[in-house]
Amino acid sequence: MKRYAANYLYISPRHILKNGVVEIDEQTGHVTAVFSLNDVGDEMPSTVFFNGILLPFEPKFTPEMNETEFFSLLDSRFSQHPVSINCGEKVSLWLLEGNELLLKRKLGEKWKITKVFG
């Protein structure tokens, strides 16, 4: 088992988990658990923590977008192609990270997207 955690886990537009963790069976690629570090107290072994937002799909954005526009884009992308993080399902994880993440500023080139798993 491997655990991937981040400041925020975007499970769906209505379910964003603070200090969210996705536990994945590395042999099968299936999600075995989804929870918040806030609920368990301590970070568990085999947990990789990222500063940013973990998403179940690759986000596309332009540097001119601000945070509000970006999250509207995520919601729109999700409604067109629903991909969420559910136990028992395979998942791909993408990390959105940046120095000024969630500060209601332009995204600019300070934001970076990296495939984490899948």
FENHU-V997776 format. One record per residue. N is the residue number from 1. PHI is phi as a letter, one per 30 degrees, with the letter a starting at -180 (* if undefined). NEAR is the number of other C-alpha atoms within 8 Angstrom. D_LAST is the distance of its C-alpha to the last C-alpha in Angstrom with 2 decimals. Layout:
n:N phi:PHI near:NEAR d_last:D_LAST
n:N phi:PHI near:NEAR d_last:D_LAST
//
This chain:
n:1 phi:* near:7 d_last:14.10
n:2 phi:b near:10 d_last:12.41
n:3 phi:c near:11 d_last:13.21
n:4 phi:c near:11 d_last:12.07
n:5 phi:b near:15 d_last:15.11
n:6 phi:a near:15 d_last:16.59
n:7 phi:e near:11 d_last:19.92
n:8 phi:b near:13 d_last:18.69
n:9 phi:c near:15 d_last:15.96
n:10 phi:d near:12 d_last:16.12
n:11 phi:d near:12 d_last:15.87
n:12 phi:a near:10 d_last:18.15
n:13 phi:e near:9 d_last:21.13
n:14 phi:c near:5 d_last:23.42
n:15 phi:b near:7 d_last:21.34
n:16 phi:c near:10 d_last:20.37
n:17 phi:c near:11 d_last:20.36
n:18 phi:d near:9 d_last:22.00
n:19 phi:h near:12 d_last:20.65
n:20 phi:d near:14 d_last:17.84
n:21 phi:b near:14 d_last:15.65
n:22 phi:c near:12 d_last:12.60
n:23 phi:c near:12 d_last:12.90
n:24 phi:b near:12 d_last:10.20
n:25 phi:d near:11 d_last:11.35
n:26 phi:d near:8 d_last:9.51
n:27 phi:d near:4 d_last:11.36
n:28 phi:c near:6 d_last:10.37
n:29 phi:i near:10 d_last:7.15
n:30 phi:c near:12 d_last:9.85
n:31 phi:d near:16 d_last:11.21
n:32 phi:c near:10 d_last:14.56
n:33 phi:a near:9 d_last:16.11
n:34 phi:b near:12 d_last:16.34
n:35 phi:a near:9 d_last:19.34
n:36 phi:c near:11 d_last:21.13
n:37 phi:d near:11 d_last:22.28
n:38 phi:d near:6 d_last:25.59
n:39 phi:d near:6 d_last:25.98
n:40 phi:c near:7 d_last:25.60
n:41 phi:i near:6 d_last:27.56
n:42 phi:c near:5 d_last:26.03
n:43 phi:d near:7 d_last:22.63
n:44 phi:c near:5 d_last:21.50
n:45 phi:e near:4 d_last:20.69
n:46 phi:i near:7 d_last:17.14
n:47 phi:c near:10 d_last:16.41
n:48 phi:c near:8 d_last:15.04
n:49 phi:c near:7 d_last:16.83
n:50 phi:c near:10 d_last:16.29
n:51 phi:d near:7 d_last:19.11
n:52 phi:k near:12 d_last:18.06
n:53 phi:b near:13 d_last:16.21
n:54 phi:c near:13 d_last:12.68
n:55 phi:b near:13 d_last:11.82
n:56 phi:d near:13 d_last:9.71
n:57 phi:a near:8 d_last:10.16
n:58 phi:d near:9 d_last:11.27
n:59 phi:d near:8 d_last:14.91
n:60 phi:c near:4 d_last:17.68
n:61 phi:b near:7 d_last:20.91
n:62 phi:c near:7 d_last:24.08
n:63 phi:d near:8 d_last:25.78
n:64 phi:d near:7 d_last:28.77
n:65 phi:d near:11 d_last:27.11
n:66 phi:c near:10 d_last:27.99
n:67 phi:d near:12 d_last:26.03
n:68 phi:d near:7 d_last:27.69
n:69 phi:d near:8 d_last:26.89
n:70 phi:d near:10 d_last:23.24
n:71 phi:d near:8 d_last:22.86
n:72 phi:d near:8 d_last:24.85
n:73 phi:d near:9 d_last:22.43
n:74 phi:d near:10 d_last:19.46
n:75 phi:d near:9 d_last:21.66
n:76 phi:d near:8 d_last:22.59
n:77 phi:d near:9 d_last:19.08
n:78 phi:d near:11 d_last:18.26
n:79 phi:d near:7 d_last:21.54
n:80 phi:d near:6 d_last:20.98
n:81 phi:b near:6 d_last:17.47
n:82 phi:d near:7 d_last:16.99
n:83 phi:b near:8 d_last:13.47
n:84 phi:b near:7 d_last:13.80
n:85 phi:c near:11 d_last:12.56
n:86 phi:b near:7 d_last:14.52
n:87 phi:e near:9 d_last:15.15
n:88 phi:i near:7 d_last:14.56
n:89 phi:c near:8 d_last:11.89
n:90 phi:d near:8 d_last:8.25
n:91 phi:b near:11 d_last:6.37
n:92 phi:c near:10 d_last:4.26
n:93 phi:b near:13 d_last:6.50
n:94 phi:b near:15 d_last:8.94
n:95 phi:c near:14 d_last:12.06
n:96 phi:c near:12 d_last:15.43
n:97 phi:b near:11 d_last:18.06
n:98 phi:l near:9 d_last:21.65
n:99 phi:d near:6 d_last:25.11
n:100 phi:c near:9 d_last:26.60
n:101 phi:e near:9 d_last:23.84
n:102 phi:i near:6 d_last:25.55
n:103 phi:c near:6 d_last:29.01
n:104 phi:h near:7 d_last:29.92
n:105 phi:c near:8 d_last:30.22
n:106 phi:d near:9 d_last:29.04
n:107 phi:d near:14 d_last:25.47
n:108 phi:h near:9 d_last:26.69
n:109 phi:c near:6 d_last:24.89
n:110 phi:d near:8 d_last:24.34
n:111 phi:c near:12 d_last:21.04
n:112 phi:b near:9 d_last:17.86
n:113 phi:c near:10 d_last:14.30
n:114 phi:b near:7 d_last:11.50
n:115 phi:d near:10 d_last:7.71
n:116 phi:c near:8 d_last:7.15
n:117 phi:a near:7 d_last:3.80
n:118 phi:j near:7 d_last:0.00
//
